[in-house]
Amino acid sequence: MPRPRMTAATMAARSESSSTALPGSRIRSPGVEESEFQTTLDVMLESEATFPATRVAALARWQAFLPQATRYGALRNQVVPGHPHVTRLSPALRARLVTTEALVGSLLETCRFAAVEKLVQELVWRDYWKGWLELRPSVWSDYRAEVDRLRRQADPALLRRAEAVMAGQGGIAVLDGFTRELIETGYLHNHARMWWAGYWIHVERLPWALGADFFYRHLLDADPASNTLGWRWVAGLQTRGKAYLPRRSNLEKYCAANLLADPTGLERIDDSVVAAVALPDERPAERVAWKPLPDAPGITEGSATPPGSWGLWVHGEDSSVEESALGQMRPEVLLSVFDAQRVAALGMASRRIAYLKTALADGLARAGHHFQCPTESCETGEGLAEALSRVARERSLAGWVAMRPSVGPLADAIPAIEAALARDGRKVIWCRRRWDEHLWPQASAGFFGFWEKAQRRLATQATALAQSRDPQQPELLF
């Protein structure tokens, strides 16, 4: 029989409400003058704007945020110290310590759909971005190729200016403050990300790909789809003719007053001054056919485990496999691999590395408790494919079962993983959560067509829950 699924409320109630502190010393960019913003930054760093790196802490954060969920739509754009108006769960969602499905289900259980529609919509945005990129993977590979090209061939003066801006020495005090916040915390409010990206592209006239790479290396919640496509949208590439400009009036409307206490450089983003940079046309993104995947291996004789001895690979794209359909498996071993080779190639910041390691360790520990089988973790420079192949040989496994990574660096390793295992007569059985399998293929065009379909089903689900008044964990329609 399937295990009963706990709601977010139940899990949080049974666990301690604690966040995981990440190692890492404070970083102060050389040559940056002290300002009122630095005082505000200190407040941000010492406030509750921490980012849960375990499932327990993430669920506790969600429960603490739920009472204000109905006010999210009105307050979400305000950029204030501590970021109290947003969940601060984006890193946990990125690592899938908690899932969009679970948070949406929790909202539908406790609130009227209309009252939390904006929050649900923002949660589902990341699924839209993931689906859009999954259908157009060349956008990711082209972006990474452009980053490599720019590092090798760009004008040295351009690269020096880019380095200065990335060090918080761009010359606009509030935006330089956001740069330091990103480096020191691994986080920026979404509105601040848009301002900063717009400044980089349309004011500094720097290549969007280098800015996106800077964010990707530092953000705790860095997601290949959301980050890449968000930057493309600001640049005016994602929706042709619709670039995002950082306007002074917008910052003055939504920033806390003490963030703007030092007005240095604000004249550079006066509304009458800022203009969109004209980027060259690019080749249309090639769309690939959707390849459906099961949510678990094929069931044989009542078992959710395929014949033979199989291991379950727990990776950073899905750190709560026990809460998925794979939770019914009986694996021989659980494995997590921290691929130092891949991390080094991407140039990830130490704070982001620490977060990834903590989340992955938490996912493996919880999975080990759930499946009651041996666990193994390794941090290797041999490469991910080689590590998976080696452990499969040592454990005499038929292969691995895993959630298939979405487009990005981990998915880039799939051909090498499959080839390494095939050399020994082994394979990977890829799975995908039903939520993803339903939503992602619908990201065929713009967001609002995608949202219209999702909204109808979620509204129907909310109505059914309200009528039944059964607060048991509902299985969403996806």
KOLGU-311619 format. One line per 8 residues: number of its first residue (from 0); their letters; for each residue x negated, y, z negated of C-alpha. Coordinates in Angstrom, 2 decimals. Each point is the difference from the previous one (the first is absolute). Example, Ala and Ser with C-alpha at 12.3 -4.5 7.8 and 13.67 -1.06 7.14 Angstrom:
# KOLGU-311619
0) as) -12.30:-4.50:-7.80  -1.37:3.44:0.66
END
This chain:
# KOLGU-311619
0) mprprmta) 0.00:0.00:0.00  -1.24:3.51:0.70  -1.16:1.93:-3.03  2.30:2.89:-0.97  -1.50:3.30:1.12  -0.47:2.62:-2.69  1.08:3.55:0.59  -2.43:2.86:-0.38
8) atmaarse) 1.72:0.89:-3.24  -0.38:-3.50:-1.46  -3.65:-0.28:0.94  -0.84:3.40:-1.41  1.91:-0.69:-3.21  -2.03:-3.17:-0.56  -3.33:1.70:0.62  -2.04:2.74:-1.55
16) ssstalpg) 0.37:3.41:1.58  -3.63:0.65:0.82  -1.98:1.30:2.95  -3.40:-1.23:1.05  -2.80:2.51:-0.37  -2.40:-0.05:2.91  -3.73:0.37:-0.43  -1.83:2.85:1.64
24) srirspgv) -1.48:3.25:-1.12  1.35:3.43:0.83  -1.28:1.36:3.30  -0.66:3.67:0.51  -0.80:1.05:3.54  -3.30:1.90:0.16  0.24:3.70:0.66  3.69:0.27:-0.91
32) eesefqtt) 0.73:2.98:-2.18  2.09:-0.44:-3.11  3.50:1.41:0.27  3.37:-0.13:-1.68  0.69:-3.04:2.15  -2.72:-1.98:-1.75  1.85:0.53:-3.27  3.16:-1.25:1.68
40) ldvmlese) -1.91:-2.94:1.42  -1.15:-0.87:-3.52  3.66:-0.01:-1.04  0.83:-2.34:2.90  -2.80:-2.39:-0.91  0.92:-0.07:-3.67  3.75:-0.23:0.54  2.20:-3.00:0.66
48) atfpatrv) -0.86:0.17:3.71  -1.75:-3.36:-0.24  0.71:-2.76:2.45  0.97:-3.44:-1.30  -2.30:-2.73:1.26  1.92:-2.93:-1.50  3.52:-1.23:0.57  0.91:0.43:-3.66
56) aalarwqa) -1.08:3.64:0.00  1.67:0.67:3.35  3.34:-1.37:-1.22  -0.28:2.05:-3.18  -0.67:3.13:2.07  3.06:-0.74:2.13  2.21:-0.41:-3.04  -1.27:3.31:-1.35
64) flpqatry) 0.79:1.71:3.30  3.48:-1.49:0.57  1.90:2.51:-2.19  -1.12:2.82:2.30  0.49:-1.89:3.27  3.13:2.00:0.88  -2.01:3.25:-0.21  -2.74:-1.23:2.33
72) galrnqvv) 1.52:1.53:3.13  0.11:3.48:-1.51  -3.45:-0.05:-1.62  -2.19:-2.27:2.13  -1.69:2.81:1.99  -1.21:1.88:-3.09  -3.78:-0.34:-0.46  -0.70:0.40:-3.71
80) pghphvtr) -2.61:-1.36:-2.44  0.68:-3.59:-0.96  2.33:-0.57:2.97  2.98:-0.80:-2.27  2.58:0.29:2.79  -1.27:-3.01:1.96  -0.48:-3.61:-1.06  -3.80:-0.13:0.37
88) lspalrar) 0.50:-3.63:1.01  -1.31:0.26:3.54  -3.27:-1.85:-0.85  1.99:-2.78:-1.68  2.31:-0.22:3.01  -2.98:-0.10:2.33  -1.44:-2.99:-1.91  3.50:-1.45:-0.39
96) lvttealv) -0.31:-0.23:-3.74  3.63:1.03:0.42  1.95:-0.05:3.24  2.20:2.52:1.76  2.73:-2.63:-0.02  -0.13:-0.31:-3.80  0.06:3.75:-0.60  2.85:0.54:2.45
104) gslletcr) 1.90:-2.87:-1.60  -0.52:1.58:-3.42  1.34:3.34:1.26  3.06:-1.64:1.53  0.71:-1.76:-3.29  -0.15:3.14:-2.10  0.99:2.99:2.18  2.50:1.04:2.61
112) faaveklv) -1.58:-0.35:3.43  0.77:3.61:0.94  -1.74:1.25:-3.15  -3.28:-1.77:0.78  0.15:-0.10:3.79  -3.02:2.31:0.44  -2.16:-2.14:-2.28  1.08:-3.18:1.79
120) qelvwrdy) -0.72:1.67:3.33  -3.50:1.01:-1.07  -0.70:-3.53:-1.26  1.13:-1.47:3.31  -2.16:2.44:1.99  -3.04:-2.16:-0.71  1.81:-3.00:1.50  0.76:2.06:3.09
128) wkgwlelr) -3.66:0.97:0.39  -1.11:-3.60:-0.53  2.46:-1.31:2.55  -0.91:2.70:2.53  -3.71:-0.83:-0.21  0.64:-3.75:-0.02  1.68:0.44:3.37  -2.80:2.24:1.30
136) psvwsdyr) -3.27:-1.30:-1.49  -2.14:1.73:2.63  0.67:3.32:-1.77  -1.95:-1.31:-2.99  -2.87:-1.43:2.05  -0.24:3.17:2.12  -0.13:2.14:-3.15  -2.80:-2.09:-1.53
144) aevdrlrr) -1.93:0.09:3.26  0.36:3.79:0.08  -1.34:0.32:-3.56  -3.06:-2.04:0.99  -0.49:2.05:3.17  0.22:3.32:-1.84  -2.51:-1.08:-2.63  -2.49:-0.89:2.74
152) qadpallr) 0.66:2.66:2.62  1.76:3.06:-1.46  -1.72:3.38:0.00  -2.23:0.19:-3.13  1.47:3.42:-0.85  3.50:-1.48:0.01  -1.11:-2.84:-2.27  -1.67:2.45:-2.40
160) raeavmag) 3.19:2.03:-0.23  2.03:-3.16:-0.57  -2.34:-1.01:-2.82  0.34:3.44:-1.61  3.80:-0.18:0.07  -0.09:-3.55:-1.38  -2.22:1.24:-2.84  2.58:2.61:-1.01
168) qggiavld) -1.87:2.89:1.60  2.46:0.97:2.70  0.66:3.48:-1.34  3.70:-0.15:-0.93  0.02:-0.39:-3.76  3.22:-1.97:-0.41  -0.85:-2.42:2.80  -3.55:-0.44:-1.30
176) gftrelie) 1.64:-0.85:-3.33  2.11:-2.65:1.69  -3.20:-1.43:1.49  -1.51:-0.36:-3.45  3.22:-1.53:-1.32  -0.13:-2.61:2.76  -3.62:-0.87:-0.73  0.40:-0.07:-3.77
184) tgylhnha) 3.37:-1.77:-0.26  0.51:-1.87:3.27  3.36:1.70:0.42  1.71:3.01:1.53  3.68:0.90:-0.05  1.51:-0.66:3.43  0.70:3.70:0.55  -3.63:0.83:-0.80
192) rmwwagyw) -1.12:-2.70:2.46  2.03:1.64:2.74  -1.40:3.46:-0.78  -3.55:-1.33:-0.13  0.29:-1.98:3.24  1.61:2.99:1.74  -2.82:2.24:-1.22  -2.67:-2.46:1.19
200) ihverlpw) 1.53:-0.35:3.47  1.58:3.37:0.78  -2.12:2.45:-2.01  -3.44:-1.63:-0.10  0.60:-1.60:3.42  -1.70:-3.21:-1.10  0.76:-3.44:1.50  3.04:-1.57:-1.62
208) algadffy) -1.63:-3.45:0.02  -2.83:1.14:-2.30  2.49:1.55:-2.41  2.11:-3.16:-0.03  -3.14:-2.03:-0.71  -0.86:2.30:-2.93  3.43:-0.62:-1.49  -0.21:-3.73:0.70
216) rhlldadp) -3.30:-0.31:-1.86  1.24:1.82:-3.12  3.75:-0.53:-0.44  0.95:-2.77:-2.42  3.14:-0.53:2.08  -1.80:0.20:3.37  2.14:-1.96:2.43  -1.09:-0.45:3.63
224) asntlgwr) 3.50:0.74:1.29  1.11:2.87:-2.25  -3.37:1.74:0.02  -0.79:-0.33:3.71  3.49:0.80:1.25  0.49:2.80:-2.53  -3.14:1.72:1.27  1.12:-0.52:3.60
232) wvaglqtr) 3.34:1.61:-0.87  -1.67:3.06:-1.53  -2.21:0.27:3.10  3.02:-0.08:2.32  -0.91:-3.35:1.55  2.59:-2.24:-1.63  2.91:2.16:1.14  -1.26:2.05:2.91
240) gkaylprr) 0.60:3.72:-0.48  0.66:-0.31:-3.74  -3.15:0.86:-1.92  -0.03:0.90:-3.71  -1.54:3.36:-0.93  -1.17:1.00:-3.50  1.79:3.29:-0.60  -0.80:2.27:-2.92
248) snlekyca) 3.68:0.63:-0.69  0.56:-3.75:-0.38  -2.86:-0.39:-2.47  1.24:2.99:-2.00  3.50:-1.49:-0.09  -0.94:-3.50:-1.16  -3.33:0.29:-1.88  -0.16:0.60:-3.73
256) anlladpt) -1.09:3.60:-0.60  -3.28:-0.97:-1.69  -1.05:-1.95:3.10  0.08:3.29:1.89  -1.62:2.11:-2.72  -3.08:0.35:2.18  1.28:1.41:3.33  -3.34:-0.33:1.76
264) gleridds) 0.45:-0.88:3.66  3.81:-0.02:0.05  -0.03:2.61:2.74  -1.32:-2.73:2.33  3.35:-1.78:-0.24  2.29:3.03:0.16  3.12:-0.95:1.90  -0.82:2.46:2.78
272) vvaavalp) -3.51:-1.37:0.44  0.29:-3.80:0.07  0.56:-1.58:3.39  0.03:-3.62:1.13  -3.10:-1.28:1.76  0.68:-1.42:3.44  -1.22:-3.60:0.08  -0.62:-1.84:3.26
280) derpaerv) 2.50:-2.56:1.18  -0.71:-3.60:-0.95  1.01:-3.24:1.60  3.41:-1.24:-1.15  -0.17:-2.57:-2.76  0.42:-3.50:1.36  2.86:-1.79:-1.72  -0.43:-3.70:-0.75
288) awkplpda) 2.67:-2.64:-0.45  1.11:-0.71:-3.55  -1.17:-3.40:-1.29  2.35:-1.29:-2.71  -1.44:-1.80:-3.00  1.65:-2.11:-2.73  0.19:1.26:-3.56  -1.52:-3.29:-1.21
296) pgitegsa) -1.50:-3.16:1.54  2.43:-2.52:1.47  1.75:-2.03:-2.66  -0.73:-3.73:0.03  1.97:-2.43:-2.16  1.25:2.75:-2.25  -3.41:1.57:-0.52  -1.00:3.52:1.01
304) tppgswgl) -3.57:-1.25:0.47  -1.05:-1.51:3.36  -1.43:-3.55:0.01  -3.60:-0.24:-1.16  -2.05:2.08:-2.42  0.38:3.71:0.55  -1.39:3.04:-1.69  1.76:3.34:-0.40
312) wvhgedss) -2.05:3.06:0.94  0.89:3.03:-2.15  -1.20:3.22:1.60  0.34:3.73:-0.57  2.84:0.44:2.49  2.36:-2.00:-2.22  -0.90:-0.32:-3.67  3.28:-1.52:-1.20
320) veesalgq) 0.36:-3.16:2.09  1.69:-1.77:-2.90  2.92:2.39:0.46  0.41:-1.03:3.65  1.30:-3.16:1.67  -3.53:-1.40:-0.42  0.76:-0.21:-3.72  1.50:-3.45:0.62
328) mrpevlls) -3.27:-1.44:1.33  -2.22:-2.44:-1.85  -3.45:1.05:1.18  -3.15:-1.87:-0.96  -1.90:3.21:-0.67  0.41:3.77:0.14  -2.76:2.10:1.49  -0.71:3.73:0.12
336) vfdaqrva) -2.98:1.40:1.88  -1.39:3.49:-0.38  -1.67:0.54:3.34  -2.95:2.26:-0.80  -1.08:-0.10:3.64  3.28:1.49:1.23  0.15:2.58:-2.80  -3.52:1.18:0.74
344) algmasrr) 0.78:0.35:3.70  3.01:2.20:-0.81  -1.95:2.16:-2.46  2.65:-0.20:-2.73  -0.42:2.26:-3.02  -0.94:-1.65:-3.29  3.28:1.02:-1.65  1.99:-1.69:2.74
352) iaylktal) -2.17:-3.12:-0.23  0.60:-0.17:-3.76  3.75:0.28:0.50  0.03:-2.74:2.65  -1.99:-2.35:-2.21  2.27:0.57:-3.00  3.18:-0.55:2.02  -1.40:-3.12:1.65
360) adglarag) -1.12:-1.47:-3.32  3.44:0.69:-1.46  1.68:-1.68:2.96  -2.17:-3.10:-0.28  0.52:-0.29:-3.76  3.78:0.25:0.28  0.08:-2.47:2.87  -2.15:-2.43:-1.98
368) hhfqcpte) 2.42:0.17:-2.93  2.97:-0.51:2.33  -1.36:-2.87:2.08  -1.89:-1.69:-2.84  -2.89:-0.96:2.26  -3.71:0.82:0.16  -1.00:3.50:1.11  -3.19:1.13:1.63
376) scetgegl) -1.22:3.48:0.78  -3.11:1.09:1.76  -1.66:3.23:0.98  -2.04:-0.83:3.01  -2.23:1.54:2.58  0.30:-3.06:2.20  3.20:1.27:1.56  3.66:-0.84:-0.54
384) aealsrva) 0.28:-2.69:2.69  -3.06:-1.83:-1.28  1.22:0.13:-3.61  3.43:-1.44:0.87  -1.59:-2.73:2.12  -2.58:-0.90:-2.66  2.52:-0.31:-2.84  2.34:-2.05:2.21
392) rerslagw) -2.85:-2.45:0.65  -1.03:-0.15:-3.66  3.60:-0.66:-1.07  0.78:-2.40:2.89  2.99:2.11:1.01  2.04:-0.32:3.17  -0.10:3.79:0.12  1.50:3.12:-1.51
400) vamrpsvg) 3.47:1.47:-0.32  0.12:3.78:-0.16  2.11:3.06:0.62  -1.13:1.33:3.35  -1.70:3.38:-0.41  1.53:2.88:1.93  -2.02:1.89:2.61  -3.19:1.35:-1.55
408) pladaipa) -3.47:-1.13:-1.13  1.20:-3.24:-1.61  2.04:-0.97:3.06  -3.03:0.80:2.15  -1.70:-2.97:-1.69  2.76:-2.48:0.97  -1.64:-1.27:3.24  -3.27:-0.68:-1.85
416) ieaalard) 1.86:-1.73:-2.86  1.95:-2.25:2.34  -3.11:-0.84:2.04  -2.10:-0.83:-3.09  2.67:-2.34:-1.36  0.67:-1.58:3.39  -3.65:-1.04:0.26  0.65:-2.34:-2.94
424) grkviwcr) 3.41:-1.12:1.24  1.84:2.27:-2.44  2.46:2.85:0.43  1.96:2.80:-1.65  3.77:-0.05:-0.28  1.06:3.66:0.18  3.19:1.15:-1.72  1.88:3.29:-0.28
432) rrwdehlw) 2.55:1.25:-2.51  3.58:0.08:1.27  0.27:3.72:-0.72  -2.90:0.67:2.37  1.24:-2.49:2.56  3.31:1.80:0.18  -1.10:3.63:-0.16  -3.31:0.24:1.82
440) pqasagff) 1.18:-1.10:3.48  2.62:2.77:-0.11  -2.69:2.70:0.08  0.31:0.10:3.78  0.44:3.76:0.33  0.46:2.97:-2.38  0.56:-0.20:-3.75  3.57:1.22:-0.12
448) gfwekaqr) 1.32:-2.73:2.29  -1.86:-2.47:-2.21  1.42:1.61:-3.15  3.55:0.00:1.36  -0.11:-3.80:0.30  -1.62:-0.49:-3.39  2.30:2.51:-1.69  3.17:-1.77:1.15
456) rlatqata) -1.14:-3.30:-1.45  -1.24:1.51:-3.24  3.21:2.00:-0.47  1.99:-3.20:0.52  -2.19:-1.73:-2.57  0.53:2.84:-2.49  3.76:-0.17:0.44  0.00:-3.77:-0.55
464) laqsrdpq) -2.03:0.40:-3.18  2.28:2.73:-1.34  3.07:-2.13:0.62  -1.46:-3.16:-1.49  -1.53:1.73:-3.02  -2.38:-2.95:-0.18  -3.39:1.41:-1.02  -1.85:-3.24:0.72
472) qpellf) -2.88:0.51:2.42  1.81:0.31:3.34  -1.41:-1.53:3.12  -0.06:2.86:2.44  1.45:-0.43:3.43  -3.41:0.06:1.64
END
